[in-house]
Amino acid sequence: MEFDVNLLFRLAGIGILIMVFSQVLTQADKKEQAQLLTLAGVVIVMMFVVNMIGRLFNAVRTIFNIY
C-alpha cells in the first residue's frame, strides 16, 4: 500500500470547487443550497476517506495474516 498523491490532489480539488460554488450560491442569496452543496462535498470526501481506511485495514490484516 502506497500513498497516492493523486488522491490528495483530487480531495483538494473537490474542496476548492465546493468552496467556490458555495460562495457563489451564498452571494446569490441561496444559503440553503450552499449548505446542501457543502454537505454533499463532505459526504463525497468521507466516501474517499472510508475507502482509504478500508484499504488500510486490509493491508494490516494481510501483514498479520488474520483471516
Chimera marker file (.cmm) of the C-alpha trace (Angstrom):
<marker_set name="trace">
<marker id="1" x="0.000" y="0.000" z="0.000" r="1" g="1" b="0" radius="0.5"/>
<marker id="2" x="1.479" y="3.313" z="-1.031" r="1" g="1" b="0" radius="0.5"/>
<marker id="3" x="0.372" y="6.873" z="-0.531" r="1" g="1" b="0" radius="0.5"/>
<marker id="4" x="-1.395" y="8.169" z="-3.616" r="1" g="1" b="0" radius="0.5"/>
<marker id="5" x="-0.609" y="11.835" z="-4.238" r="1" g="1" b="0" radius="0.5"/>
<marker id="6" x="-3.310" y="11.968" z="-6.927" r="1" g="1" b="0" radius="0.5"/>
<marker id="7" x="-5.917" y="11.247" z="-4.268" r="1" g="1" b="0" radius="0.5"/>
<marker id="8" x="-4.641" y="14.162" z="-2.220" r="1" g="1" b="0" radius="0.5"/>
<marker id="9" x="-4.919" y="16.478" z="-5.228" r="1" g="1" b="0" radius="0.5"/>
<marker id="10" x="-8.387" y="15.116" z="-6.006" r="1" g="1" b="0" radius="0.5"/>
<marker id="11" x="-9.586" y="15.832" z="-2.470" r="1" g="1" b="0" radius="0.5"/>
<marker id="12" x="-8.070" y="19.331" z="-2.571" r="1" g="1" b="0" radius="0.5"/>
<marker id="13" x="-9.746" y="19.989" z="-5.922" r="1" g="1" b="0" radius="0.5"/>
<marker id="14" x="-13.116" y="18.874" z="-4.590" r="1" g="1" b="0" radius="0.5"/>
<marker id="15" x="-12.673" y="21.147" z="-1.576" r="1" g="1" b="0" radius="0.5"/>
<marker id="16" x="-11.772" y="24.155" z="-3.722" r="1" g="1" b="0" radius="0.5"/>
<marker id="17" x="-14.683" y="23.593" z="-6.121" r="1" g="1" b="0" radius="0.5"/>
<marker id="18" x="-17.164" y="23.183" z="-3.280" r="1" g="1" b="0" radius="0.5"/>
<marker id="19" x="-15.844" y="26.334" z="-1.616" r="1" g="1" b="0" radius="0.5"/>
<marker id="20" x="-16.145" y="28.415" z="-4.805" r="1" g="1" b="0" radius="0.5"/>
<marker id="21" x="-19.630" y="27.158" z="-5.666" r="1" g="1" b="0" radius="0.5"/>
<marker id="22" x="-20.759" y="27.638" z="-2.091" r="1" g="1" b="0" radius="0.5"/>
<marker id="23" x="-19.548" y="31.244" z="-2.101" r="1" g="1" b="0" radius="0.5"/>
<marker id="24" x="-21.331" y="31.885" z="-5.410" r="1" g="1" b="0" radius="0.5"/>
<marker id="25" x="-24.572" y="30.468" z="-4.039" r="1" g="1" b="0" radius="0.5"/>
<marker id="26" x="-24.218" y="32.450" z="-0.817" r="1" g="1" b="0" radius="0.5"/>
<marker id="27" x="-23.697" y="35.679" z="-2.771" r="1" g="1" b="0" radius="0.5"/>
<marker id="28" x="-26.827" y="34.867" z="-4.787" r="1" g="1" b="0" radius="0.5"/>
<marker id="29" x="-28.852" y="34.598" z="-1.535" r="1" g="1" b="0" radius="0.5"/>
<marker id="30" x="-29.246" y="30.847" z="-1.886" r="1" g="1" b="0" radius="0.5"/>
<marker id="31" x="-27.846" y="29.881" z="1.505" r="1" g="1" b="0" radius="0.5"/>
<marker id="32" x="-29.861" y="26.674" z="1.813" r="1" g="1" b="0" radius="0.5"/>
<marker id="33" x="-28.483" y="25.356" z="-1.485" r="1" g="1" b="0" radius="0.5"/>
<marker id="34" x="-24.968" y="26.386" z="-0.413" r="1" g="1" b="0" radius="0.5"/>
<marker id="35" x="-25.348" y="24.382" z="2.794" r="1" g="1" b="0" radius="0.5"/>
<marker id="36" x="-26.629" y="21.358" z="0.878" r="1" g="1" b="0" radius="0.5"/>
<marker id="37" x="-23.710" y="21.646" z="-1.538" r="1" g="1" b="0" radius="0.5"/>
<marker id="38" x="-21.263" y="21.787" z="1.363" r="1" g="1" b="0" radius="0.5"/>
<marker id="39" x="-22.908" y="18.756" z="2.946" r="1" g="1" b="0" radius="0.5"/>
<marker id="40" x="-22.685" y="16.857" z="-0.351" r="1" g="1" b="0" radius="0.5"/>
<marker id="41" x="-18.985" y="17.751" z="-0.570" r="1" g="1" b="0" radius="0.5"/>
<marker id="42" x="-18.384" y="16.428" z="2.936" r="1" g="1" b="0" radius="0.5"/>
<marker id="43" x="-20.174" y="13.177" z="2.065" r="1" g="1" b="0" radius="0.5"/>
<marker id="44" x="-18.086" y="12.725" z="-1.093" r="1" g="1" b="0" radius="0.5"/>
<marker id="45" x="-14.825" y="13.328" z="0.774" r="1" g="1" b="0" radius="0.5"/>
<marker id="46" x="-15.910" y="10.960" z="3.561" r="1" g="1" b="0" radius="0.5"/>
<marker id="47" x="-16.510" y="8.233" z="0.966" r="1" g="1" b="0" radius="0.5"/>
<marker id="48" x="-12.888" y="8.630" z="-0.174" r="1" g="1" b="0" radius="0.5"/>
<marker id="49" x="-11.671" y="8.523" z="3.434" r="1" g="1" b="0" radius="0.5"/>
<marker id="50" x="-13.729" y="5.427" z="4.310" r="1" g="1" b="0" radius="0.5"/>
<marker id="51" x="-12.342" y="3.688" z="1.226" r="1" g="1" b="0" radius="0.5"/>
<marker id="52" x="-8.787" y="4.536" z="2.308" r="1" g="1" b="0" radius="0.5"/>
<marker id="53" x="-9.438" y="3.265" z="5.846" r="1" g="1" b="0" radius="0.5"/>
<marker id="54" x="-10.815" y="0.025" z="4.404" r="1" g="1" b="0" radius="0.5"/>
<marker id="55" x="-7.666" y="-0.424" z="2.327" r="1" g="1" b="0" radius="0.5"/>
<marker id="56" x="-5.561" y="0.251" z="5.434" r="1" g="1" b="0" radius="0.5"/>
<marker id="57" x="-7.389" y="-2.429" z="7.432" r="1" g="1" b="0" radius="0.5"/>
<marker id="58" x="-6.958" y="-4.906" z="4.580" r="1" g="1" b="0" radius="0.5"/>
<marker id="59" x="-3.233" y="-4.170" z="4.476" r="1" g="1" b="0" radius="0.5"/>
<marker id="60" x="-2.918" y="-4.655" z="8.249" r="1" g="1" b="0" radius="0.5"/>
<marker id="61" x="-4.902" y="-7.902" z="8.039" r="1" g="1" b="0" radius="0.5"/>
<marker id="62" x="-2.616" y="-9.127" z="5.247" r="1" g="1" b="0" radius="0.5"/>
<marker id="63" x="0.515" y="-8.235" z="7.203" r="1" g="1" b="0" radius="0.5"/>
<marker id="64" x="-0.574" y="-10.139" z="10.297" r="1" g="1" b="0" radius="0.5"/>
<marker id="65" x="-2.297" y="-12.961" z="8.338" r="1" g="1" b="0" radius="0.5"/>
<marker id="66" x="-5.583" y="-12.561" z="10.195" r="1" g="1" b="0" radius="0.5"/>
<marker id="67" x="-8.484" y="-14.018" z="8.296" r="1" g="1" b="0" radius="0.5"/>
<link id1="1" id2="2" r="1" g="1" b="0" radius="0.2"/>
<link id1="2" id2="3" r="1" g="1" b="0" radius="0.2"/>
<link id1="3" id2="4" r="1" g="1" b="0" radius="0.2"/>
<link id1="4" id2="5" r="1" g="1" b="0" radius="0.2"/>
<link id1="5" id2="6" r="1" g="1" b="0" radius="0.2"/>
<link id1="6" id2="7" r="1" g="1" b="0" radius="0.2"/>
<link id1="7" id2="8" r="1" g="1" b="0" radius="0.2"/>
<link id1="8" id2="9" r="1" g="1" b="0" radius="0.2"/>
<link id1="9" id2="10" r="1" g="1" b="0" radius="0.2"/>
<link id1="10" id2="11" r="1" g="1" b="0" radius="0.2"/>
<link id1="11" id2="12" r="1" g="1" b="0" radius="0.2"/>
<link id1="12" id2="13" r="1" g="1" b="0" radius="0.2"/>
<link id1="13" id2="14" r="1" g="1" b="0" radius="0.2"/>
<link id1="14" id2="15" r="1" g="1" b="0" radius="0.2"/>
<link id1="15" id2="16" r="1" g="1" b="0" radius="0.2"/>
<link id1="16" id2="17" r="1" g="1" b="0" radius="0.2"/>
<link id1="17" id2="18" r="1" g="1" b="0" radius="0.2"/>
<link id1="18" id2="19" r="1" g="1" b="0" radius="0.2"/>
<link id1="19" id2="20" r="1" g="1" b="0" radius="0.2"/>
<link id1="20" id2="21" r="1" g="1" b="0" radius="0.2"/>
<link id1="21" id2="22" r="1" g="1" b="0" radius="0.2"/>
<link id1="22" id2="23" r="1" g="1" b="0" radius="0.2"/>
<link id1="23" id2="24" r="1" g="1" b="0" radius="0.2"/>
<link id1="24" id2="25" r="1" g="1" b="0" radius="0.2"/>
<link id1="25" id2="26" r="1" g="1" b="0" radius="0.2"/>
<link id1="26" id2="27" r="1" g="1" b="0" radius="0.2"/>
<link id1="27" id2="28" r="1" g="1" b="0" radius="0.2"/>
<link id1="28" id2="29" r="1" g="1" b="0" radius="0.2"/>
<link id1="29" id2="30" r="1" g="1" b="0" radius="0.2"/>
<link id1="30" id2="31" r="1" g="1" b="0" radius="0.2"/>
<link id1="31" id2="32" r="1" g="1" b="0" radius="0.2"/>
<link id1="32" id2="33" r="1" g="1" b="0" radius="0.2"/>
<link id1="33" id2="34" r="1" g="1" b="0" radius="0.2"/>
<link id1="34" id2="35" r="1" g="1" b="0" radius="0.2"/>
<link id1="35" id2="36" r="1" g="1" b="0" radius="0.2"/>
<link id1="36" id2="37" r="1" g="1" b="0" radius="0.2"/>
<link id1="37" id2="38" r="1" g="1" b="0" radius="0.2"/>
<link id1="38" id2="39" r="1" g="1" b="0" radius="0.2"/>
<link id1="39" id2="40" r="1" g="1" b="0" radius="0.2"/>
<link id1="40" id2="41" r="1" g="1" b="0" radius="0.2"/>
<link id1="41" id2="42" r="1" g="1" b="0" radius="0.2"/>
<link id1="42" id2="43" r="1" g="1" b="0" radius="0.2"/>
<link id1="43" id2="44" r="1" g="1" b="0" radius="0.2"/>
<link id1="44" id2="45" r="1" g="1" b="0" radius="0.2"/>
<link id1="45" id2="46" r="1" g="1" b="0" radius="0.2"/>
<link id1="46" id2="47" r="1" g="1" b="0" radius="0.2"/>
<link id1="47" id2="48" r="1" g="1" b="0" radius="0.2"/>
<link id1="48" id2="49" r="1" g="1" b="0" radius="0.2"/>
<link id1="49" id2="50" r="1" g="1" b="0" radius="0.2"/>
<link id1="50" id2="51" r="1" g="1" b="0" radius="0.2"/>
<link id1="51" id2="52" r="1" g="1" b="0" radius="0.2"/>
<link id1="52" id2="53" r="1" g="1" b="0" radius="0.2"/>
<link id1="53" id2="54" r="1" g="1" b="0" radius="0.2"/>
<link id1="54" id2="55" r="1" g="1" b="0" radius="0.2"/>
<link id1="55" id2="56" r="1" g="1" b="0" radius="0.2"/>
<link id1="56" id2="57" r="1" g="1" b="0" radius="0.2"/>
<link id1="57" id2="58" r="1" g="1" b="0" radius="0.2"/>
<link id1="58" id2="59" r="1" g="1" b="0" radius="0.2"/>
<link id1="59" id2="60" r="1" g="1" b="0" radius="0.2"/>
<link id1="60" id2="61" r="1" g="1" b="0" radius="0.2"/>
<link id1="61" id2="62" r="1" g="1" b="0" radius="0.2"/>
<link id1="62" id2="63" r="1" g="1" b="0" radius="0.2"/>
<link id1="63" id2="64" r="1" g="1" b="0" radius="0.2"/>
<link id1="64" id2="65" r="1" g="1" b="0" radius="0.2"/>
<link id1="65" id2="66" r="1" g="1" b="0" radius="0.2"/>
<link id1="66" id2="67" r="1" g="1" b="0" radius="0.2"/>
</marker_set>
